[in-house]
């Protein structure tokens, strides 16, 4: 039987094949917000990109990347999760898609998917060619507004410091965009079941 939280999430997010479309003329990309249970807490894996990469060096990101010709956004998202953190596509259970986000600086149009990894995770296997490692962050920390700090930088961006790494930029925008529906699903999950109506 599927966890009630996951059932609520499926109702709140758009279907994976009907999420919308990429911005015209933009580079197409997809990422996945993977939920799994670790020590009885919902947890999300992020990747730490290598410092010597051309695109987004050293940044913390959700597993994801470009959508190739002939593949759907969800197919690309699954492929990237397999390549970057070693989770075969068939193991992910898709829950839905959030609103696409446009990054003007890099001209990327990104659709974020939400998926569940039901099997226990001993450790993720990251792609050493692109990544320094995998960073796992509990969902309750990601949804805790007090954990996010506003920078002193003139751009006033928000960031989350976790285990020596920083979540910010496009990844912060994606998490921030998904957060209201994630919070709503958690709130629905915590409501007590209504008693059955007596005939």
Buried (B, 14 or more C-beta within 10 A) or exposed (E): EEBBBBBBBBEBBBEBEEBEEBBEEBBBBBBBBBBBBEEEEBBBBBBBBBEEBEEBEEBBBBBBBBBEEEBEBBBBBBBBBBBBBBBEBEBBBBBBBBBBBBBEEBEBBBBBBBBBBEEEBEEBEBBEEBBBBBBBBBBEBBBEEEBBEEEEEEEEEBBBEBEEBBBBBBBBBBBBBBBEBBEBBBEBBEEEEEEEEEE
